[in-house]
Amino acid sequence: MRVFRLHDPYHRGQSAIAALFCSLGFQYATWAARIPDLKNGLALSAAEVGVLLMAAGVGAAASFPLVAWLMRRLGSRKLALLSQLCLALLLLALAAAPSYPVALLVMCVDGVLVGCLNVAMNAQGAALEARYGRTTMAKLHAVFSAGSLLAALVASALHAVTSSVTAHFAVAVALLLALGAGARTGLLTEDPPEPAAAGMRERRRRRMPSRITLWMCCAMAFGTVAEGAMNDWSALYLKDVAEASDGLAPLGIAVVSGAMLVARLFADRWRSRWGDRRVVLLGSALAGGALALALAGGGVLPALAGFACVGLGIAAVTPCVYAAAARAGSDALTLVAAMGTTGLLAGPPLIGFVANAASLTWGMAAVAVSALVVAVCATRIRWEPAPAAAPAVPAPGGG
C-alpha cells in the first residue's frame, strides 16, 4: 500500500529541515531587498551601507566559539528553532532601528544568529542522512536558494502595495513564524554522538582542529569565495569586459544561480552514484577550468557558458563539505561553517582588489583559481561513502 510521504519519518524530517533552509534564505533576501529603503531611512552614505553589510558577515564569522558552545549545550534541534525564531523577530528590530549605530548592532546580532542557524540546520541535515542512509544535503541547499527567490518575489509584490519597510517585514515575520512552526514537529531530537576519543589526552587533542578539518575549512572558504564572487562580479564582467548590452549583462547572475539550483536538485543522486569526493573534485575542476577557458576566449557567449559551468560545478561543494564536517563532530562543523561565511565575506572584496590592481579579467581568474584550490582540497579530505539516493516517490495510485 502506498504511504503518504509526510507519514514517512524520513520525509517528515526532510520537510522540517527544508523549512529551516528556506527560512535562512528568505530572511537574508528579505532585508537585502530593502537596503535602498534602509539607506534612505537612516540617511546613510554608500560607505556606511558597506559597513552595515559587513557587520552581518563579521558577526557570523566571529560566532564560532559561541555557536560551538551552544551546539554542545542545546543540541541542533533547540538551537535551530531558537535562532530561526530570533532571526524572524530581528527583522522588526531592523525596521525600527532609530539610528545607524543601532542598525549596526542589529546586523551584527543577525550575523551571529545566521551562524547559529547555519550550523544547526546543516547538522540536522547530516544527521538525517546518517540515520536513514539517504542523501539530501544538496536538495536542502537548493531550498535555501528557493527561499531567497521567494523573498524577492514577496518583496516585489509588497513594494507595489506599500513602501513601508515595517509592513513588509511584518509580513515576512509571519511567514517565517509559519515556517518555524512547520519545522518544529519534524526535526530530529538527537544529534549523532561525537567521534569517540581514546583517553583524556586524545580528547584534549581533539579540541584543536585536525588536519582533515583544516582541509575542509580551506575547501569551504575557497568554494564560497567562488560562489559569492560570481554573484557579485559576473554582471560587471559581462558589461565592462565582454561588452554585453544592458539587457544581457544581468544574465550572468541568472545563469550562475540557475545552474546552481539545477545542480543542487540532482547532486544528491550524483553523490550516491560517484561519491562526495569525486563530485567535489570533478565539479570544482570543471568550474575552474571552464571559467579559465572562457576568460581566455573572451566574448559574451563563452563567458555565459563558463559561468554556467561554475554554477554546475561549485553547487555541490558546500553540501558535501558540510556533510563531511558534521561527521567529524559539532566543533568541526561550526569551524567549517565560519570559514564558509568568511569566504562569502572576503571573496567579493578580494576580487575587487585584484581587479583594481590589474583588471577584472584577472579578478575573475582569481575565481577560477579558487575553484581549482577546492579540487586540490578534495584530494586531502577523508570522505566517507555517501548514502544512497532517496528512492523515487510512487505515483498516485501506485502499489
PAKOLMAR-642627 format. One line per field, with one value per residue (C-alpha): residue in three letters; x, y, z. Coordinates in steps of 0.001 Angstrom, whole numbers, plus 500000, padded with zeros to 6 digits. Layout:
% residues N
rest c(ALA | ...)
X c(X | ...)
Y c(Y | ...)
Z c(Z | ...)
This chain:
% residues 399
rest c(MET | ARG | VAL | PHE | ARG | LEU | HIS | ASP | PRO | TYR | HIS | ARG | GLY | GLN | SER | ALA | ILE | ALA | ALA | LEU | PHE | CYS | SER | LEU | GLY | PHE | GLN | TYR | ALA | THR | TRP | ALA | ALA | ARG | ILE | PRO | ASP | LEU | LYS | ASN | GLY | LEU | ALA | LEU | SER | ALA | ALA | GLU | VAL | GLY | VAL | LEU | LEU | MET | ALA | ALA | GLY | VAL | GLY | ALA | ALA | ALA | SER | PHE | PRO | LEU | VAL | ALA | TRP | LEU | MET | ARG | ARG | LEU | GLY | SER | ARG | LYS | LEU | ALA | LEU | LEU | SER | GLN | LEU | CYS | LEU | ALA | LEU | LEU | LEU | LEU | ALA | LEU | ALA | ALA | ALA | PRO | SER | TYR | PRO | VAL | ALA | LEU | LEU | VAL | MET | CYS | VAL | ASP | GLY | VAL | LEU | VAL | GLY | CYS | LEU | ASN | VAL | ALA | MET | ASN | ALA | GLN | GLY | ALA | ALA | LEU | GLU | ALA | ARG | TYR | GLY | ARG | THR | THR | MET | ALA | LYS | LEU | HIS | ALA | VAL | PHE | SER | ALA | GLY | SER | LEU | LEU | ALA | ALA | LEU | VAL | ALA | SER | ALA | LEU | HIS | ALA | VAL | THR | SER | SER | VAL | THR | ALA | HIS | PHE | ALA | VAL | ALA | VAL | ALA | LEU | LEU | LEU | ALA | LEU | GLY | ALA | GLY | ALA | ARG | THR | GLY | LEU | LEU | THR | GLU | ASP | PRO | PRO | GLU | PRO | ALA | ALA | ALA | GLY | MET | ARG | GLU | ARG | ARG | ARG | ARG | ARG | MET | PRO | SER | ARG | ILE | THR | LEU | TRP | MET | CYS | CYS | ALA | MET | ALA | PHE | GLY | THR | VAL | ALA | GLU | GLY | ALA | MET | ASN | ASP | TRP | SER | ALA | LEU | TYR | LEU | LYS | ASP | VAL | ALA | GLU | ALA | SER | ASP | GLY | LEU | ALA | PRO | LEU | GLY | ILE | ALA | VAL | VAL | SER | GLY | ALA | MET | LEU | VAL | ALA | ARG | LEU | PHE | ALA | ASP | ARG | TRP | ARG | SER | ARG | TRP | GLY | ASP | ARG | ARG | VAL | VAL | LEU | LEU | GLY | SER | ALA | LEU | ALA | GLY | GLY | ALA | LEU | ALA | LEU | ALA | LEU | ALA | GLY | GLY | GLY | VAL | LEU | PRO | ALA | LEU | ALA | GLY | PHE | ALA | CYS | VAL | GLY | LEU | GLY | ILE | ALA | ALA | VAL | THR | PRO | CYS | VAL | TYR | ALA | ALA | ALA | ALA | ARG | ALA | GLY | SER | ASP | ALA | LEU | THR | LEU | VAL | ALA | ALA | MET | GLY | THR | THR | GLY | LEU | LEU | ALA | GLY | PRO | PRO | LEU | ILE | GLY | PHE | VAL | ALA | ASN | ALA | ALA | SER | LEU | THR | TRP | GLY | MET | ALA | ALA | VAL | ALA | VAL | SER | ALA | LEU | VAL | VAL | ALA | VAL | CYS | ALA | THR | ARG | ILE | ARG | TRP | GLU | PRO | ALA | PRO | ALA | ALA | ALA | PRO | ALA | VAL | PRO | ALA | PRO | GLY | GLY | GLY)
X c(500000 | 501272 | 502123 | 501659 | 505090 | 504791 | 503760 | 507244 | 509665 | 512376 | 510232 | 508769 | 512271 | 513404 | 510478 | 511138 | 514831 | 513992 | 511809 | 514899 | 516943 | 514078 | 513867 | 517514 | 517398 | 514110 | 515270 | 518533 | 516947 | 514127 | 516341 | 518738 | 515840 | 515134 | 518703 | 517856 | 514966 | 517101 | 519788 | 517332 | 515584 | 518820 | 520413 | 523439 | 526290 | 527437 | 530385 | 528098 | 525909 | 529021 | 529929 | 526344 | 526550 | 529973 | 528606 | 526432 | 529354 | 531657 | 529058 | 528678 | 532420 | 533102 | 530309 | 532361 | 533090 | 529508 | 527942 | 530205 | 529218 | 525505 | 525607 | 527040 | 524649 | 521370 | 521809 | 520989 | 517179 | 516796 | 519458 | 517862 | 514381 | 515634 | 517861 | 515170 | 512672 | 515139 | 516108 | 512444 | 511876 | 515139 | 513585 | 511235 | 514179 | 515957 | 512855 | 512540 | 516264 | 516317 | 519957 | 522939 | 524752 | 521632 | 521285 | 524939 | 524287 | 521178 | 523081 | 525936 | 523454 | 521846 | 525207 | 525637 | 522153 | 522829 | 525925 | 523811 | 521079 | 523566 | 525407 | 522293 | 520352 | 523341 | 523870 | 520224 | 520637 | 523755 | 522050 | 519085 | 521424 | 523184 | 520007 | 518173 | 521072 | 519819 | 521420 | 519576 | 522058 | 522209 | 518412 | 518315 | 520796 | 518626 | 515737 | 517897 | 518146 | 514401 | 513806 | 515841 | 513840 | 510570 | 511681 | 512497 | 509042 | 507320 | 509352 | 508434 | 504744 | 504570 | 506572 | 503825 | 501314 | 503241 | 506660 | 506649 | 509604 | 507848 | 504768 | 506932 | 508982 | 505829 | 504513 | 507918 | 507937 | 504523 | 505773 | 508949 | 506953 | 504836 | 507976 | 509325 | 506077 | 506181 | 509730 | 509087 | 507451 | 509675 | 513216 | 515432 | 515560 | 519005 | 522311 | 524751 | 527317 | 530570 | 533508 | 534897 | 538271 | 540569 | 541650 | 541909 | 544960 | 543151 | 540061 | 542237 | 543963 | 540599 | 539797 | 542314 | 541268 | 542620 | 544484 | 541389 | 539234 | 541659 | 541434 | 537632 | 537884 | 540082 | 537674 | 534698 | 536420 | 537593 | 534326 | 532286 | 534758 | 533975 | 530238 | 529930 | 532246 | 530385 | 527130 | 528720 | 531009 | 529550 | 527245 | 530017 | 532381 | 529812 | 529198 | 532722 | 534932 | 532756 | 530897 | 527459 | 524359 | 522479 | 519859 | 522356 | 524580 | 522184 | 522098 | 525435 | 523802 | 520798 | 522999 | 525117 | 522140 | 520020 | 522814 | 523486 | 519830 | 519502 | 522752 | 521687 | 518422 | 520344 | 523554 | 522313 | 521976 | 525491 | 526768 | 525156 | 526447 | 530005 | 530693 | 531278 | 534994 | 534513 | 531586 | 533593 | 536834 | 535354 | 532841 | 535384 | 537844 | 535074 | 534262 | 537872 | 538868 | 535776 | 535965 | 539660 | 538926 | 536036 | 538233 | 540956 | 538481 | 536643 | 533189 | 529682 | 528748 | 531978 | 531533 | 527946 | 528999 | 531851 | 529551 | 527088 | 529898 | 530900 | 527333 | 527084 | 530494 | 530603 | 526995 | 527691 | 530828 | 529161 | 526599 | 529310 | 531780 | 529077 | 528148 | 531800 | 532299 | 529178 | 530536 | 533696 | 531706 | 529923 | 533133 | 534430 | 531076 | 530992 | 534515 | 533877 | 530642 | 532506 | 535083 | 532273 | 530909 | 534400 | 534740 | 531447 | 532511 | 536057 | 535517 | 533866 | 536217 | 539232 | 538154 | 537670 | 541224 | 542647 | 540538 | 541671 | 545340 | 545265 | 541935 | 538552 | 539674 | 542433 | 539908 | 537693 | 540787 | 541192 | 537727 | 538926 | 541985 | 539750 | 537711 | 540883 | 542095 | 538875 | 539749 | 543149 | 541487 | 539090 | 542031 | 543097 | 539727 | 538723 | 535399 | 533051 | 530774 | 527682 | 524312 | 522016 | 519770 | 516180 | 514020 | 511574 | 508197 | 505441 | 502971 | 499490 | 497589 | 500755 | 501102)
Y c(500000 | 503445 | 505580 | 509340 | 510935 | 513048 | 509969 | 508649 | 509825 | 510483 | 512758 | 514446 | 515200 | 516299 | 518736 | 520156 | 520738 | 522178 | 524729 | 525881 | 526236 | 528129 | 530391 | 531350 | 532163 | 534035 | 536103 | 537113 | 538114 | 539974 | 542573 | 542646 | 543596 | 546698 | 548003 | 551085 | 551955 | 551383 | 553590 | 556407 | 555997 | 556235 | 558746 | 556519 | 557026 | 554253 | 553574 | 553292 | 550811 | 548757 | 548724 | 547770 | 544762 | 543898 | 543892 | 540856 | 538985 | 539867 | 538709 | 535380 | 534853 | 535693 | 533496 | 530264 | 529981 | 530840 | 528524 | 525642 | 526119 | 526414 | 523267 | 521290 | 522888 | 522876 | 520450 | 521198 | 520998 | 523551 | 525834 | 525739 | 526600 | 529328 | 531012 | 530773 | 532498 | 535224 | 535841 | 536359 | 538854 | 540642 | 541940 | 544052 | 545377 | 546350 | 548130 | 550050 | 550913 | 554666 | 555280 | 553919 | 552548 | 550626 | 549232 | 548110 | 546301 | 544622 | 543454 | 542113 | 540114 | 538958 | 537574 | 535657 | 534170 | 533246 | 531398 | 529532 | 528533 | 527652 | 525175 | 523736 | 523126 | 521551 | 519323 | 518272 | 517545 | 515457 | 513583 | 512828 | 511364 | 509263 | 507978 | 506940 | 506255 | 508643 | 511704 | 515000 | 517805 | 519151 | 519381 | 521193 | 523766 | 524134 | 525039 | 527833 | 529305 | 528847 | 530744 | 533675 | 533656 | 533571 | 536554 | 538542 | 537834 | 538767 | 541980 | 542925 | 542240 | 544160 | 547080 | 547546 | 547860 | 549819 | 551408 | 550727 | 548627 | 547828 | 546459 | 544362 | 542948 | 542206 | 540036 | 538375 | 537660 | 535996 | 533752 | 532913 | 532056 | 529712 | 528038 | 527690 | 526135 | 523698 | 522695 | 522147 | 518724 | 517057 | 517907 | 515161 | 515221 | 513663 | 514515 | 511790 | 511065 | 512968 | 510936 | 508853 | 509866 | 507309 | 508720 | 512195 | 513160 | 512298 | 514248 | 517251 | 516983 | 516807 | 520319 | 521566 | 521308 | 518201 | 518312 | 516962 | 519689 | 522353 | 520949 | 521098 | 524709 | 525517 | 523849 | 525666 | 529061 | 528918 | 527331 | 530171 | 532728 | 531386 | 531211 | 534712 | 536440 | 535081 | 536558 | 539951 | 540364 | 538356 | 541137 | 543732 | 541441 | 540946 | 544693 | 546112 | 543329 | 541218 | 544367 | 542851 | 545006 | 546350 | 543650 | 540795 | 541835 | 540659 | 537213 | 536468 | 536236 | 534376 | 531791 | 531124 | 530975 | 528873 | 526385 | 526082 | 525475 | 522777 | 521111 | 521010 | 519344 | 516492 | 516470 | 514012 | 511341 | 512177 | 511802 | 508375 | 507195 | 508585 | 509594 | 513014 | 513046 | 512634 | 515078 | 517819 | 517086 | 516914 | 519695 | 522220 | 521247 | 521821 | 525210 | 526408 | 525009 | 526172 | 529687 | 529950 | 528907 | 531389 | 534238 | 533313 | 533166 | 536392 | 537338 | 537130 | 533566 | 531971 | 533953 | 532764 | 529166 | 529467 | 530998 | 528133 | 525615 | 527440 | 527188 | 523498 | 522588 | 524572 | 523868 | 520591 | 521760 | 523264 | 520447 | 517777 | 519603 | 520357 | 516658 | 515652 | 518258 | 517129 | 513578 | 514969 | 516487 | 519711 | 521694 | 520815 | 521696 | 525039 | 525967 | 524936 | 526964 | 530013 | 529644 | 529469 | 532765 | 534233 | 533164 | 534798 | 537933 | 538147 | 536860 | 539831 | 542475 | 540275 | 540101 | 543870 | 544407 | 542205 | 543967 | 547355 | 546337 | 544563 | 544112 | 542495 | 539634 | 538853 | 539236 | 536603 | 534477 | 534500 | 532906 | 530142 | 529615 | 529422 | 526641 | 524732 | 525086 | 523346 | 520470 | 520132 | 520179 | 517426 | 515060 | 515646 | 515320 | 511940 | 511276 | 508574 | 506755 | 508825 | 507309 | 506052 | 508494 | 508613 | 506230 | 507661 | 508570 | 506214 | 507800 | 508426 | 505202 | 503133 | 499861)
Z c(500000 | 499145 | 502179 | 502090 | 502072 | 505205 | 507217 | 506494 | 509241 | 506669 | 504518 | 507574 | 508820 | 505360 | 505088 | 508553 | 507869 | 504451 | 506260 | 508160 | 504967 | 503349 | 506415 | 506258 | 502548 | 502964 | 505946 | 504288 | 500987 | 502760 | 504413 | 501463 | 499168 | 501276 | 501518 | 499379 | 501728 | 504824 | 503274 | 502687 | 506032 | 508017 | 505607 | 505010 | 502598 | 500269 | 502564 | 505594 | 503718 | 503008 | 506695 | 507562 | 505235 | 506600 | 510165 | 509421 | 507929 | 510808 | 513317 | 511525 | 511122 | 514768 | 516126 | 516119 | 519895 | 520863 | 518298 | 519307 | 522961 | 522132 | 519987 | 522892 | 525360 | 523418 | 520543 | 516920 | 517243 | 520030 | 518593 | 515132 | 516423 | 518769 | 516191 | 513474 | 515782 | 516765 | 513126 | 512281 | 515076 | 514291 | 511066 | 513164 | 515180 | 511958 | 510636 | 513921 | 514265 | 515079 | 514183 | 512305 | 515407 | 516428 | 512903 | 513032 | 516311 | 514896 | 511812 | 513920 | 516024 | 512782 | 511673 | 514926 | 514613 | 510990 | 512197 | 514759 | 512317 | 509577 | 511781 | 513419 | 510208 | 508450 | 511492 | 511213 | 507506 | 508060 | 510917 | 508650 | 506032 | 508653 | 510279 | 507113 | 504772 | 502058 | 500505 | 500931 | 501685 | 498134 | 497887 | 501228 | 499941 | 496834 | 499153 | 500603 | 497081 | 496635 | 499890 | 498585 | 495358 | 497310 | 499403 | 496283 | 494834 | 498110 | 498333 | 494784 | 495358 | 498650 | 497277 | 494698 | 497555 | 500176 | 500573 | 504328 | 505403 | 508690 | 506892 | 504549 | 507423 | 509444 | 506605 | 506326 | 510067 | 509806 | 507001 | 508928 | 512055 | 509942 | 508608 | 512137 | 513331 | 510439 | 511291 | 514993 | 514872 | 512277 | 513404 | 514775 | 518560 | 518953 | 517313 | 516279 | 519012 | 518801 | 517445 | 520313 | 521762 | 523361 | 526701 | 528194 | 526143 | 522901 | 523953 | 524759 | 521388 | 519590 | 520774 | 518228 | 514561 | 512896 | 509598 | 507831 | 509414 | 508181 | 504639 | 504916 | 506108 | 503116 | 500684 | 502191 | 502224 | 498604 | 497440 | 498933 | 497540 | 494070 | 494763 | 496216 | 493768 | 490750 | 492013 | 492662 | 489651 | 486751 | 485517 | 485673 | 483766 | 481008 | 480778 | 481051 | 479650 | 477346 | 476196 | 476601 | 476201 | 479201 | 478676 | 478573 | 481493 | 484265 | 482673 | 484341 | 487760 | 486337 | 484602 | 487701 | 490082 | 487734 | 487090 | 490827 | 491612 | 488941 | 490012 | 493656 | 492718 | 491074 | 493127 | 495748 | 493060 | 491837 | 495393 | 495754 | 492400 | 492396 | 495999 | 497537 | 496746 | 493010 | 492887 | 494618 | 492764 | 489268 | 489891 | 491153 | 488414 | 485841 | 487379 | 487436 | 484043 | 482171 | 483619 | 482736 | 479121 | 478930 | 480150 | 477669 | 474776 | 475600 | 474391 | 475787 | 474827 | 476134 | 479362 | 479849 | 479139 | 481624 | 484252 | 483789 | 484353 | 487544 | 488828 | 487914 | 489282 | 492515 | 493568 | 495377 | 497196 | 500258 | 500784 | 500547 | 502800 | 505369 | 505438 | 505901 | 508645 | 510510 | 510615 | 512242 | 515121 | 516036 | 516618 | 513141 | 511600 | 513413 | 512321 | 508709 | 508662 | 510000 | 507238 | 504691 | 505956 | 505853 | 502221 | 501306 | 503175 | 501826 | 498290 | 496551 | 498061 | 497205 | 493574 | 493663 | 494936 | 492188 | 489565 | 490818 | 490801 | 487428 | 485618 | 486106 | 483859 | 486358 | 489161 | 487572 | 487012 | 490798 | 490981 | 488643 | 490842 | 493928 | 492326 | 491440 | 495045 | 496108 | 493765 | 495477 | 498916 | 497815 | 497421 | 501044 | 502815 | 504230 | 502538 | 503740 | 501273 | 500570 | 501499 | 498767 | 496977 | 498155 | 496138 | 493689 | 495123 | 493857 | 491510 | 492892 | 492909 | 492686 | 494528)
